[in-house]
Amino acid sequence: MQHLHLNRRRLLQAAGLAAIVPHFAAAEGTKVSLALDWYPNANHAGIYMALANGYFEAAGITPDVFVPADATTVLQTVGAGRDTFGISYQNDVLVARENGVPIQSIAAITQHPLNSLMVLESSDIQSPADLKGKTVAMVGVPTDEAYLSTILKSVDLTMDDVETINVGYDLLPALFSGNADALIGVYWSHETILAEQEGYPVRYFRIEDFGVPDYYELVIVAGEKTITEQPEMVSAFLGGLRQGYTDAAADPAAALEQLIAASPDLEVDVERQGLDLLKPVWTSDGTVAWGTQTAERWDAFTAWAQENDLLDESVVAADAWVDKF
């Protein structure tokens, strides 16, 4: 695991951090863990800024930020108390709740979906309405078909109007080779950049513009027991993250520096462009505070997921998240 160290200038600033980040005084240097959803990338820039700028230390918290061996187990390890916090996805949180995993979302990292429908810029597909008779490649997870079906419905098409192929995670090669005319399940903040680098300019359609409820792509989760028994610590941790993301948005060059320091194998240009695309999504262009969640968003997405047979009707949206921090 990679850890960042404060430089002398930032150590000298530490005395003033208490005014920025809530202090968790009950147990100095309380150790917590944060399991990432994927390898470090631009979506995590605020975390590494918070580490580098000493916000967690000022709050009395010592976080261990790491990439789990199997990112699909994050919700289970957090629910079981083996990890304090984790990064996951709104839909996965709801599915975990359906399966009895005692976790809740405590903050939204992104205020909007990152998932998209992508086509080559040279394609004659100018909108999803042009998908009739086309081949759409997908990973094969249940949400892919639900997203695509909803998008098609919004332009008066159905799944019968397209051919779908499951290609696993070989999405971009399927598009580049011509085996697929479009992709669903790709991030407009990442795969678009990779495609451009490979010499394949693309256009994309954000799924929330075509019938899919606006939702939170990435969220911070904690176990119910942690939320109930350690609310001051959770509040202090989120305070550090909030300031870290504020700093990352204000100074993306510094955020990129800290991200690369944490994960030197990253492609600098990819993450730089990713940061530029993601900054507005962290706070919905500055209209809400980082971390904001609303009942309207959770209720709408839960209802949509239930209508598309992604969730059991017994799942209650209000049980899946908290906003008291």
C-alpha positions in Angstrom: 0.0 0.0 0.0 1.2 3.5 -0.8 1.1 6.2 1.8 1.8 9.9 1.5 4.0 11.9 3.8 3.5 15.6 4.7 6.2 17.9 3.6 7.6 20.6 5.9 5.4 23.4 4.6 2.3 21.3 5.2 3.4 20.3 8.6 3.7 24.0 9.5 0.2 24.5 8.2 -1.3 21.8 10.4 -2.0 24.0 13.3 -4.5 25.9 11.3 -6.4 22.9 10.0 -8.6 22.5 13.0 -10.6 25.5 11.7 -11.2 23.6 8.4 -11.8 20.0 9.5 -13.9 18.8 12.5 -11.6 17.4 15.2 -12.3 13.9 16.5 -10.9 14.2 20.0 -12.2 11.0 21.5 -9.2 8.9 20.3 -6.2 10.6 18.8 -4.7 8.9 15.8 -7.7 6.6 15.4 -6.9 4.1 12.7 -9.5 3.6 9.9 -9.4 1.9 6.6 -10.8 3.1 3.2 -11.1 0.4 0.6 -11.1 1.8 -2.9 -13.4 0.6 -5.7 -10.6 0.4 -8.3 -7.0 1.3 -8.6 -6.3 5.0 -7.7 -7.5 7.3 -10.4 -8.9 10.9 -10.9 -12.1 10.0 -9.0 -9.9 9.6 -5.9 -7.9 12.8 -6.2 -9.6 14.4 -3.2 -8.7 11.5 -1.0 -5.0 11.9 -1.7 -5.2 15.7 -1.4 -6.7 15.3 2.1 -3.9 12.9 3.0 -1.2 15.2 1.7 -2.6 18.3 3.3 -3.0 16.7 6.7 -6.7 17.0 7.1 -7.2 13.5 8.5 -4.3 14.0 10.9 -5.8 17.3 12.0 -9.0 15.5 12.7 -7.3 12.8 14.9 -7.6 10.1 12.3 -5.0 7.8 10.6 -6.5 6.4 7.4 -5.2 3.4 5.5 -6.3 3.9 1.9 -5.8 0.8 -0.2 -6.9 -1.1 -3.3 -8.5 -4.4 -2.2 -7.5 -7.7 -3.8 -11.1 -8.1 -4.9 -13.0 -4.8 -5.2 -16.3 -6.7 -5.5 -16.0 -7.5 -1.8 -15.8 -3.9 -0.5 -19.4 -3.8 0.7 -19.1 -7.1 2.4 -15.8 -6.2 4.2 -17.3 -2.8 5.3 -20.5 -4.4 6.4 -18.6 -7.0 8.5 -16.5 -4.3 10.1 -13.2 -5.5 8.5 -12.9 -2.2 6.8 -14.2 1.1 8.2 -15.1 2.8 4.9 -15.3 1.9 1.3 -16.1 3.3 -2.1 -18.9 1.7 -4.1 -21.8 2.4 -6.4 -25.3 3.5 -5.7 -26.9 0.4 -7.4 -24.5 -1.9 -5.6 -25.4 -0.4 -2.2 -29.1 -1.1 -2.9 -28.4 -4.7 -4.0 -26.2 -5.2 -0.9 -29.1 -3.9 1.3 -31.4 -6.4 -0.4 -29.0 -9.2 0.5 -28.9 -8.1 4.2 -25.4 -6.4 4.2 -25.6 -3.7 6.9 -24.0 -0.8 5.1 -25.2 2.7 4.2 -24.0 5.4 1.9 -22.7 8.4 3.9 -21.6 10.7 1.0 -21.7 10.9 -2.8 -18.4 11.4 -4.5 -20.0 12.2 -7.9 -23.3 13.9 -8.2 -24.2 12.4 -11.6 -23.7 9.1 -13.5 -20.4 8.5 -15.3 -21.8 5.7 -17.3 -22.6 6.5 -20.9 -23.5 5.2 -24.4 -20.4 5.7 -26.6 -20.0 5.6 -30.4 -17.2 6.5 -32.8 -17.2 10.1 -33.8 -17.1 8.9 -37.4 -20.3 6.9 -36.9 -23.6 7.9 -38.4 -25.1 7.5 -34.9 -25.9 11.1 -34.0 -28.2 10.3 -31.1 -29.6 7.1 -29.5 -32.5 7.3 -32.0 -30.1 6.2 -34.6 -29.4 2.9 -32.9 -32.0 0.9 -34.8 -30.4 -2.0 -36.5 -27.1 -1.4 -34.7 -25.0 -3.7 -32.5 -24.4 -2.6 -28.9 -21.6 -4.2 -26.9 -21.8 -4.4 -23.1 -19.9 -6.0 -20.2 -22.9 -8.2 -19.3 -23.8 -6.9 -15.9 -27.6 -6.5 -15.2 -27.5 -2.7 -15.2 -26.2 -2.6 -18.7 -29.3 -4.0 -20.3 -31.5 -1.8 -18.0 -29.6 1.3 -19.0 -29.8 0.5 -22.7 -33.5 -0.5 -22.5 -34.3 2.8 -20.8 -32.3 4.9 -23.3 -34.0 3.1 -26.2 -37.5 3.7 -24.7 -36.7 7.4 -24.4 -36.3 7.6 -28.2 -39.3 5.2 -29.0 -37.1 2.1 -29.7 -37.0 -1.2 -27.9 -34.3 -3.9 -27.3 -35.8 -5.7 -30.3 -34.5 -2.9 -32.4 -30.8 -3.5 -31.6 -28.5 -6.5 -31.4 -26.5 -6.8 -28.1 -23.3 -8.7 -27.5 -21.5 -9.3 -24.3 -17.8 -8.7 -24.6 -16.7 -8.6 -20.9 -14.4 -5.7 -20.3 -13.1 -5.7 -23.9 -15.4 -2.9 -24.8 -13.1 -0.5 -26.6 -11.6 -3.2 -28.8 -15.1 -4.2 -29.8 -15.8 -0.6 -30.9 -12.5 -0.1 -32.6 -12.7 -3.3 -34.6 -16.2 -2.6 -35.9 -17.7 -5.6 -34.1 -19.9 -3.1 -32.2 -21.5 0.1 -33.3 -21.9 1.4 -29.8 -20.9 0.6 -26.2 -22.9 0.8 -23.0 -21.2 0.6 -19.6 -18.2 2.9 -20.3 -17.3 6.0 -18.3 -17.4 9.3 -20.3 -14.7 10.5 -17.8 -12.3 7.7 -18.7 -12.9 5.5 -21.7 -13.4 8.6 -23.9 -9.9 9.7 -23.1 -8.4 6.2 -23.7 -10.2 6.0 -27.1 -8.9 9.4 -28.1 -5.4 8.3 -27.2 -5.7 5.2 -29.4 -6.7 7.4 -32.3 -10.4 6.8 -32.2 -12.3 10.0 -31.4 -15.7 9.3 -29.9 -18.9 10.9 -29.0 -21.0 9.9 -26.0 -24.5 10.3 -24.6 -25.0 10.7 -20.9 -27.5 8.2 -19.7 -29.3 10.6 -17.4 -30.2 12.6 -20.5 -32.1 9.7 -21.9 -34.5 8.4 -19.3 -32.2 6.9 -16.6 -32.7 8.7 -13.3 -29.9 11.0 -12.3 -27.9 9.0 -9.7 -24.7 9.0 -7.7 -22.1 6.9 -9.6 -19.7 6.7 -6.7 -20.5 6.8 -3.0 -18.6 6.4 0.3 -20.1 3.7 2.5 -19.8 2.7 6.1 -21.2 -0.1 8.2 -24.3 0.6 10.2 -22.5 -0.2 13.4 -19.8 2.3 12.7 -22.3 5.0 11.8 -24.3 4.3 15.0 -21.4 3.9 17.5 -18.8 6.3 16.0 -20.7 9.3 14.5 -18.0 11.8 15.6 -15.3 9.9 13.8 -17.4 9.4 10.7 -18.1 13.2 10.6 -14.4 14.0 11.1 -13.4 11.6 8.3 -16.0 13.1 5.9 -14.9 16.6 6.9 -11.3 15.7 5.8 -12.6 14.2 2.5 -14.8 17.2 1.8 -11.9 19.6 2.2 -9.6 17.3 0.1 -12.1 17.4 -2.8 -12.5 21.1 -2.4 -8.7 21.5 -2.7 -8.5 19.1 -5.6 -11.1 21.0 -7.6 -9.4 24.3 -6.8 -5.9 23.1 -7.7 -6.1 20.1 -10.0 -2.4 20.3 -10.8 -1.5 19.7 -7.1 -4.2 17.0 -6.9 -2.6 15.2 -9.9 0.8 15.4 -8.3 -0.5 13.7 -5.2 -2.4 11.1 -7.2 0.7 10.2 -9.2 2.7 10.1 -6.0 0.3 7.5 -4.6 0.2 5.5 -7.8 3.3 6.2 -10.1 2.2 3.8 -12.8 -0.8 5.9 -13.8 -0.8 7.7 -17.1 -0.4 11.4 -16.3 -2.3 12.7 -19.3 -5.2 10.4 -18.8 -5.6 11.4 -15.2 -5.1 15.1 -16.0 -7.9 15.0 -18.5 -10.0 12.9 -16.2 -9.7 15.5 -13.4 -10.8 18.2 -15.8 -13.9 16.2 -16.6 -14.7 15.1 -13.1 -14.2 18.4 -11.1 -17.7 19.7 -12.0 -19.4 16.4 -11.2 -18.1 16.4 -7.6 -20.3 19.3 -6.7 -22.7 19.6 -9.7 -20.9 22.6 -11.0 -20.6 24.2 -7.6 -24.4 24.1 -6.9 -24.1 21.6 -4.0 -21.5 20.8 -1.3 -19.3 17.7 -1.9 -20.9 14.6 -0.5 -24.5 15.8 -0.9 -27.2 13.1 -1.2 -31.0 13.6 -1.4 -34.0 11.5 -0.8 -35.4 12.5 -4.3 -32.3 10.9 -6.0 -32.3 7.8 -3.9 -36.1 7.3 -4.2 -36.1 7.8 -8.0 -33.2 5.5 -8.7 -34.5 2.8 -6.4 -37.9 2.9 -8.1 -36.3 2.7 -11.5 -34.2 -0.3 -10.4 -37.2 -2.1 -9.1 -39.2 -1.4 -12.3 -36.3 -2.9 -14.2 -36.1 -6.0 -12.0 -32.7 -5.0 -10.6 -34.0 -4.9 -7.1 -36.7 -6.6 -5.0 -39.7 -4.4 -4.1 -38.8 -4.9 -0.4 -35.8 -2.6 -0.6 -36.4 0.8 1.0 -34.3 3.6 -0.4 -34.3 5.6 2.8 -32.5 2.7 4.6 -29.6 2.8 2.2 -28.2 6.2 3.0 -27.7 8.8 5.7 -27.1 12.6 5.4 -26.4 13.5 9.0 -22.7 14.1 8.5 
